């Protein structure tokens, strides 16, 4: 009888361990799905795609590749027209929320969470030629 009880306990503990492992695996997969990955390119005075549309509360990962030369990207932290410049509507995962350098041919990852709906402008922050001032784009955060 004692041996039967030990065997049953062993199966029960083994089943719980397997169940916990699957739950952790499913939880990880769900977290990965919450990141919206957007492939972007930067080239001769334009970003593509633009505008970029995302939902509020989304973790966004921009994977930006400069195609022709070194560029940069500076994303406004507050929505266009906002009076509250100290209240960030985009929360960056890195401390670099200033100018991200985009080296030719090397993907650069910029990750942030959208907190406040609105339109966020971005522009090239690395002097790239005569049309540099017109190299702009937008991220639209929808409610």
C-alpha positions in Angstrom: 0.0 0.0 0.0 2.8 2.3 0.9 4.5 1.7 -2.4 1.3 2.5 -4.3 1.0 5.8 -2.4 4.6 6.7 -3.3 4.0 5.9 -6.9 0.8 8.0 -7.1 2.6 10.9 -5.3 5.5 10.7 -7.8 3.1 10.8 -10.8 1.2 13.8 -9.2 4.4 15.8 -8.7 5.6 14.9 -12.1 2.3 16.1 -13.7 2.4 19.4 -11.8 6.0 20.0 -12.9 5.1 19.3 -16.6 2.0 21.5 -16.3 4.0 24.4 -14.8 6.5 24.1 -17.6 3.8 24.3 -20.2 2.2 27.3 -18.5 5.5 29.1 -18.4 6.0 28.3 -22.1 2.5 29.6 -23.0 3.1 32.7 -20.9 6.3 33.5 -22.7 4.7 33.1 -26.1 1.9 35.4 -25.2 4.4 38.1 -24.0 6.3 37.8 -27.3 3.1 38.3 -29.3 2.4 41.6 -27.4 5.4 43.2 -29.1 4.5 44.8 -32.5 7.6 44.6 -34.7 7.7 47.1 -37.6 10.4 46.9 -40.2 11.4 50.3 -41.5 13.9 51.7 -43.9 15.6 55.1 -44.1 17.0 56.4 -47.3 17.6 59.6 -49.2 15.3 61.9 -47.2 12.5 59.5 -46.4 11.3 56.9 -43.9 9.2 54.0 -45.0 6.5 53.2 -43.9 5.1 56.5 -42.7 2.8 57.1 -41.0 3.0 54.1 -38.7 -0.3 53.3 -36.9 -0.3 51.5 -33.5 -2.7 51.0 -30.6 -2.4 52.6 -27.2 -0.6 50.3 -24.7 1.4 48.4 -27.3 5.0 47.6 -27.0 6.5 48.7 -30.3 9.8 47.6 -31.8 11.0 49.5 -34.8 13.7 47.7 -36.7 15.2 50.4 -38.9 17.7 49.9 -41.6 19.5 52.8 -43.4 19.7 51.8 -47.1 22.0 54.4 -48.6 24.1 56.1 -45.9 24.1 56.9 -42.2 20.9 58.5 -41.0 19.4 59.0 -37.6 15.9 59.1 -36.0 14.6 61.3 -33.2 11.1 60.6 -32.1 9.1 63.3 -30.1 8.2 62.0 -26.7 4.9 64.0 -26.5 2.2 64.1 -29.1 2.2 66.9 -31.6 0.4 70.0 -30.2 0.7 68.8 -26.6 1.4 71.5 -23.9 2.8 68.9 -21.5 6.3 68.5 -22.8 7.4 66.8 -19.6 4.7 64.1 -19.8 6.0 61.4 -22.2 3.4 59.6 -24.2 6.0 57.1 -25.5 8.1 55.3 -22.9 11.5 54.0 -24.4 13.0 50.8 -23.1 16.5 52.3 -23.4 17.9 55.5 -21.9 18.6 56.8 -25.3 15.4 58.8 -26.2 17.4 61.4 -28.1 19.0 60.5 -31.5 19.3 56.9 -32.6 22.1 56.6 -35.1 21.2 54.4 -38.1 24.3 53.0 -39.8 24.0 51.9 -43.4 23.0 48.3 -43.8 22.8 47.6 -40.0 19.4 47.2 -38.5 18.8 49.4 -35.4 16.1 48.5 -32.9 14.1 51.3 -31.2 11.7 50.0 -28.6 9.0 51.8 -26.7 5.5 51.5 -25.2 2.7 53.7 -26.4 1.0 55.4 -23.4 -0.9 58.4 -24.8 -3.0 58.5 -28.1 -1.9 61.2 -30.6 0.5 61.8 -33.5 4.2 61.7 -32.7 6.5 63.2 -35.3 10.0 62.0 -35.9 12.9 63.3 -38.1 16.4 62.5 -39.1 18.9 63.7 -36.5 22.1 63.0 -38.4 23.0 65.5 -41.2 22.5 63.4 -44.3 22.5 65.8 -47.3 20.7 68.6 -48.9 17.2 67.2 -48.3 17.9 66.4 -44.6 15.4 68.9 -43.3 12.6 67.2 -45.1 13.3 63.7 -43.8 10.4 63.3 -41.5 7.6 60.8 -40.5 4.9 60.1 -38.0 3.7 57.5 -35.5 0.0 57.6 -34.9 -1.1 56.1 -31.6 -4.8 55.2 -31.7 -6.9 54.7 -28.6 
